[in-house]
Structure formats: C-alpha cells, structure tokens
Amino acid sequence: MNVFIEPKPLSGHVEVISSKSLSHRFVIAAGLAHGTSILHHVLDSDDLDATKAALAHFGVTFEGQRVSSNGFHYDFKPIDCHESGSTLRFMIPIAMLQDQEVTFTGKGRLPERPLTVYKDLFKDQLNYPEHRYLPCRIKGPLSNVDYFLRGDVSSQFFTGLLFALPCLNHDSTITWTTPLASKGYIDLTIDVLNQFGVHILQNDHQFIIKGHQTYQPIEASVEGDYSQAAFWFAAGLLGEKLTLSNLNPFSKQGDARIVDIIKQMKGHLDYDEENQCYHVFPSHLEGTSIDLDDIPDLGPILMVLASFAQGVTHFTHISRLRIKESDRVEAMVEALTACGVNVTTKDDELWIEGKSVIEGGITLQGYNDHRIVMALSIMSIKTKKGLTITDKEAVKKSYPNFFDVFQSLGGIVHEFE
C-alpha cells in the first residue's frame, strides 16, 4: 500500500505510545520469572508479537496484562522472529538456558542481520547457513564463565547475555574490549532487571553477573517511547504547536536525547511539569553536529530535521544505520537527494545542507522500514506539493496506529495500491 500525504501542518495533542525497547525487556523478564507479572501498557506491535510468540514456545502464557511462567519448557518447534532483531538477539542466549536444540527463523532483512558476535562466543553451539544468518540452530547449555565482546557491537548482544547469565549456577563476566557504544540501551536493560530482583555489578570495562539469581514477578507500567515521540517532536518543529504526553522527563531511554538535540538545533520546546507534557513549537532550526553512535534509531528523523535547518548538519557514526530493517543511510540519502537536498557521505560520516523550501510532488521508497516511512511522512508536511511514500504497512512493526494519530492531528493521507 502507498500513501500520498498532503503538505498540511500538524497540531494538537499526542499521547505517546509505550516504549518498544522497554516492552521487549519487561515481557522477557516477566517470562523468566516464576509466577505471574502484571504489565500495563505493553506496546501492541508486530515486534512485540514476535517476542511473545517466542516466549510461548518455552511455556510462557499471556492473558491480557498477565504474563505467567513456571520454568522454561521448550515445545521443540521452530521460533519465528519475523523481522524483529531484538527478539532474535535477546532470545538466543535465553534459549541456551536449556539443552535442547532450538531453531530460529525470520523474514525480511532479518536473515541478513549479523549474528557473528554470538558465533564467536558460542562456536559450534550456533550454526547458520553460509551466506545468511537464518535459519540458525542453537544448542545449550550456556557454559562459559567469561565473555569478551567489542564495545561497538549492537547492544542487543549484551542485553541477550544479561538476561540469561544471572540464571546460571555460576558467576560470570562480560568484558567489553573497546569503548562501549549504545550504553543507554544496556542501562535500560539493567534497570529492568533490577525491578525484577536481578542485579548486575559493573566497573569501567566489565559487567559482573552473580549466578543463582531468580527473577521475581512484579507489577509495572511501560513508559512512553522517546524514539517514537521523536517523529511528533519533529512534526511540532516543522508544523504547528504539538503537545506530547506520556513521556518521563527523567527517562533512562537513550533516545530521550532527542530533547537535547532539538535544543542544540535551536528548536523551541519545554516540559510542563504541572500537566506532565512537552510543548513543541514551530522553530527556525540551525545545523549542528550529531553523533548517532548511541542513538541510531533517531537517525532518519534527525536527517529530516537537518534538511530544513539553516546551514550544515554533520552526522557521525552512521554505519550502524546500514544494518537495520533497511540500509537507512542509503534510503535517506536517496530520498533527500530526490527532494533536492544536498547530502554528502564519506566513510562513517554524513553532511546535510538544509533548504528553506522543499518542492516535493514525487514518490519516495519506504523500503518496508517503519522508521523510514514515518520519517518521510513527517517530512511531507513541510513540502510544497506533498509526498507519495511506499510500504505504508511497515509501521505495524513498531507503531501500528501511526497514520491514525497523524490524521487526528490534521494530516491528510490518501491510500492507494
């Protein structure tokens, strides 16, 4: 399905949806606990469906807000992670808490997303085809005591290990051998584990994980998602005033940095403590320098903002955007260049020279990537002639009602085959 979006500013109020990153973590931790947890506001999306289905293969049950488990009991059926990298990379070490071989499958770009970090750690216990990573077969048990990972690999590999290692009968360590990137996502994991009664010690280069720990069932609520809120922050800056609620101003989410980056670009927003919401106002943005190393998911929408900012915005550490649901660097370079924006890339850097006017009136590829589709949709409101965007359904991966919210704010969306 394609959409044509008319160039109309958005305004009004958005109750930001629950955090995808936190929803994954809460659901998995609840599945590792013995007993029943009650989780409020877990995100309803394709990726979370994949994680719940994966846990169900180990006897975890879901009934409304209740997540129940009485120990892992694998049903010997292949686990389909669909297109969710989080599901796959979080669940592989967890599957190794029992000694039966488990097969993981997936679709879309997921079979191309690397698992070499785990292959290096688990050796012959993990096997996959020669030219792709799925289907893969993994056989427990987890047996190492000390794990060594480069710090610049995806935080998902660290999180998968941090979920599983406390359940072992022995202590273990995870040492990063280069500076630790995406630390915000790892901090998020550790905070969730703490809430479930599992504690991780750390020093300046290592996580120390005590064994014999037990996940305790809890009642908790998932806070709003800053990575999804970023699209509405951008809409307020490019359109008319928007109010965003359901966001924790003290959140440990790494993508909460969107607030500081907007201020860095001279964007106008403030937090209303009395009403517990952000107010975002139309702004004349200025180019700046943005390091995407810890916040790759913000890359596409920040590139949209840079396209309308005065001067040049310089992005560094862009390479991790290339191994997401699409090559997000190439997808955004193609889209922005087609819109007449001057974009330059070299190695791990990208420069965007902002424009005061973007004509639009063209078709841009969504590449079946939720963040590309949403970023280009926000971009459309500031063009002169609107934009046609392919692969509308991609938003189901993380934000199924994105276009409903978009239209509730005054956006005009026309669907066609």
N, C-alpha and C positions, 0 to 999 in steps of 0.2 A: 504494500500500500504506500502511495506517495501522498504528500500534503503540499498544498500551496498556502503560504502564510502571508496575509496582507500586512503592509507596513503600518501597524497601529500600536501606539504605546500602551503598555500595561499599567494598571494601577489597582490599588485595593489592598486586601489582606490575604496572606498565605499562612496557613498552619503547616509548618514544615513537617514532612513525613519522617518516620523513625529512621535512625541510622542503620544503614545496611551492614556496616562493619561491626557495630555493636550487636545487631540482631544475630548475625552469624555466631559471634562469640558467646552470647547468652544462651542461645539454643544448644550449642555444642557442650558448654559447661553443664547445662541442666541435664543433657543426655548422659554425661559422665557421672552425675550424682546418683546416689542410691535413694530413691524416693521420688516425690513429686514436687517440682518447682512450679510457681505461678508467674508467668512472664506477661506483662502488659505491653501493648503497643509494639509487638514484634512486626517488622516490616513484612508486608504481603507482596512478594515479587517472585519471579522465576528463579532467581539465585537462591532465595531462602527456601523455596520449594525443593530445590535440589539438595540442600543441606538437610532438611527434614527427612527427605526420602532416603538419603544416605544413612542417617542415624536409625531410621526404621529398620534397615537391614540388620541392625545389631540389637533389635528388641526395644528400642525407644518408642514410646507411644505419645501421640499428640491429640489432645481433646480440648478444643478452644484454647484457653490460655494456659492449660496444664500440660507440663512435659514430665513424663514418668519413665523411670528406668529402674531395673533391679539387676544390674550387671549386664555385661555385654554377651549376647548370644547371637552369633552370626548365622544368617539363614542360607549361606552358601550361594547366593545369587549375585550376579554382577551389579556393581554400583554405577549408575549413570549420573555423572555430574553435570550433564547438559553442557552449558557454556560457562560454568562457574569455576574460575580459578581458585577462589577461596575455598569452595567445597573440596576440590581435589587436593589441594596442598595442605589444608587443615586435616583432612581425614586420613591421609596416607599413614602418618605415624600412629594415629589413633587405631587404625585397623591392625597395626602391628602389636597391639596390646593382647591379642590372642594369636594362636599359632596356625590357624587355617589360612590357606592362600586366598587372597581377595583380588578380584579383577575390577579395575576402574575403567569406565568408558566415558566418552564425551562427544561433543559435536561442535560445529562452527570452527572457530580458531583455537579452541581448547587443545586439540591434539598437537598443535604446533607450539604450545607454550611450554617452555623448558622444564624438565624435571631432573636435570643433570646434578643439581645440588643434592637431591636425595639419592641419586645413583652413586655419587661419590661417597655418601655416608653409609649406605646400606649394601653396596656392592652387589653380590649375587642374590640378595633377597628381593631386589627390584629389577624387573625386566620389562622392556618395551621394544617395539619394532625398530628397525634400523633408521628409518627416515622420518619418524614421527614419535610422539610420546604416549599416544593412546592407541589401542588399549594397553594398559600396563597391569602387571601382576606383581603383587607384593605379599611376602610371607614373613610373619613374625617368628619369634618374638623380638622386640627391641632388646638388644643385649649390650650395646656399647655403654661405657661409663662417661667418656669424654667425647664431645662433638666439636669439630672445628669448622667454622663457616666464614667465608668472606663477608665483611660487613655491608657490601654494596649489593648483595643479592636481595631478592624480594623478601620483605618482612614476613610474607606468608609462610616461608620455610621455618623461620624462627618460631612463629606462632604455633605451627603444627607440632613442633617438638615440645614447646612449653605446655601445650595441652596434655601431651601423653606422658612425658618423663616423670611428673610427680606421682604417677600411678605405679611406678616400678618398685621393686623390693630393695633397690639400692639407690644411693645418691648418684647424681650425675652433674655434668657441667656442659655449658655451651659457651665456647670461646669465639669471639669474632677477631679475625686476623687482620682486618683493615678497618678504617673508621666506619662506624655503624650508621647506615642510612635508614630512612623511614622509621626512625626511633619512635615517632609518635604512635604508629600503629602497634608497635611492640608494647609501649607503655599502656595502650588501651587494653591489650590482652592481659597484661599483668594486673591491671586494676580489676578487670572482670574476674580473674582467678581469685584475687583477694576476697571479692564479695562472696565467692563460693567456698571460702575457707582454705584455699590453696595458696601457698606463699612462696615467692621466688626471691632469692637473695641475689644481689649483683654488686660488682665492683666496676672499675673503669674499663674492663675488657672482657667480662665474663658474667654469665648467669650461673648461679649455684642452686641446683634443684635437689631438695631433700626428697628421698623416696618415702614410701609408706604413707603418702598423703591421701586424704579422702575428700572428694567433692561433696559438699553439703547442699541439699536443696534449699532454695531461697524463694522469696517473692520480690520481684524487681520490675522496674519500668524502663523501657528503652527510650533514651532521649532523642531529640530531633537531629537530623543528619546535615552537617555543615557542607559536605560535598554536594548534596542535592540543593541545599539552600543557596549555594554559590550561583546557581542559574537565576534565582529570583533576586539575589543581591545585584547581579548584573542587569537584570531587567529594570530594576529601580533606578540604577545609574544611567541607563540608556533611554528610559521611557519617562514615566511619571512616578510620583511617590508610591512606594510599597511599604507595607508593614509586615514583618515576619515574626511569628510567634513559635513556641515550642522549641526554642534553642537555649541551651545552657551557656551563659556567657563565660563560665569557668570550665568549659568542657575540655577534656583531655584529647579530643579528636584532633589529629594532626591538621585536618582540613579547616579547622577553626582559624587557621592563619589567613583565610580569605579576608577576614575583617582587617587585619593589619596591612595586608597587601592593598586593599582598597584605599585605606588611609594614605598609604605610601604613594598611590597614584592620584592623590588629592581628591578622592571620592568623598562624598558627604553622607555619613550615616552616624546614628547614635543609638545607644541602648537605653530604653525607657524602663528603669527599674520598677517604677510603680505598676506599670502594665505588663512587665516582663516580655518585652518585644523589642525588636530592632525597627527603626525607621530609616528607610533608604531614600535618598533624594536624587533627582537628576543632577549630573555633575559634569564639569569640564575636566576630563581626565588628562593626566600627564604621563608620558612614558617613564619607565623606571627599569630597574634590574630585578629579576625574579629567578630564584633558584628553585627548580622543580624536584630536586632530589628526594625530598621527604613528602612531596605533595603532587605526585604525578597525575592523580585523578582531576586536579584543578586545571591541568594544562589547557584543554580545549576551550573552556570558558574564559580563562585569562587571556588566551590568544585573541578571542573575540573582543574583549575589552581593550586590548592593546591596539586593535585595528581602528578603534575610534579615539584613541588617546593622542594628544599632541606630542610630536617627537617620536623617538625610537624607544621601544621596549626590548630589552635584552634578556633572553631566557637561557639559563644554563642547566646542565644535567637533564637533557631532553631524551636521552636514549631509552629510558625505561618506558616511555610512551609508545615505543615501537612494538612492544610485545604484549599489548593488551588485546581487547576484542578485535581491534584493527591496528594497523600501524598508524597511530594517532598523529604522529608528526607528518607523515605523507598526506593523510586525509585532510588535516587542517591547512597544510601548505597548498594543496590542490584547491581547496575551497576558497581560501583567502586570495590566492593569486587570481582565480577566476573572477573574483569580485573587484579586482584591480588594486589589491593591497600589495605593497612591496614587502616581500618576505625573503629573507636570506638565511640559509643554514650552512653550518660548517662543523663537522665532527659532532660534538655534544652540545652545540650552541645554536640559537636561533634568534634572529632580529626581525622585528615587525615595525615598519614605519606607518604610523597612524594616518588616517584620512578623515577629512571633515565630512565628506559625503561619499556614500557607497550606493551605487546605482541599483544593483540587484536585477530582478527580472530574469534570472537564469535558474537552471536546475543544478543542484549540488548533491553529491552522493553521500548517503548516511553510512555506508559501509557496514550496515547491520550492527552498528555500535551505538549503544544507548547514549553515551556521553557526546559523541559527535552529533547525533540527531538533535539532542537537547540544546547543545551549544549553538548550532546553526539556526535553530528555531528562535532562540533569543536574539541572535544577530539580525534576523529578518525584520524585527520590529523597527530597526533603525535605518533600514534601506529605503530607497525612494520607490522601488517597484515591487518589493516583497521578494520572497524566495520560494522555489519549489525544492523539496527535500525528499529523498527516497528513504525507504526502510523505516517507516513510522513505527512499526511494531517492535522495533528494537528496544523501545523504552520499557517494555514489560520486564526486562531483565532486572531493573532496579527501581523504576518509578512508573508503575502501570497507569496511573491516572494523571500523568504529567500534562497531557493535552487537555484533559478536563479542567485542571487548575488553570492552565494557560488561557482557556476560553472564559473561565469565570472571572478573569482579570481584564476582560475586554478584548482578548486576542481573537482574530478571525482566521479560522482554519478550514480549508476546503480539502476533503479527501477524494482521491481518485486512484484507479488502478494504473 
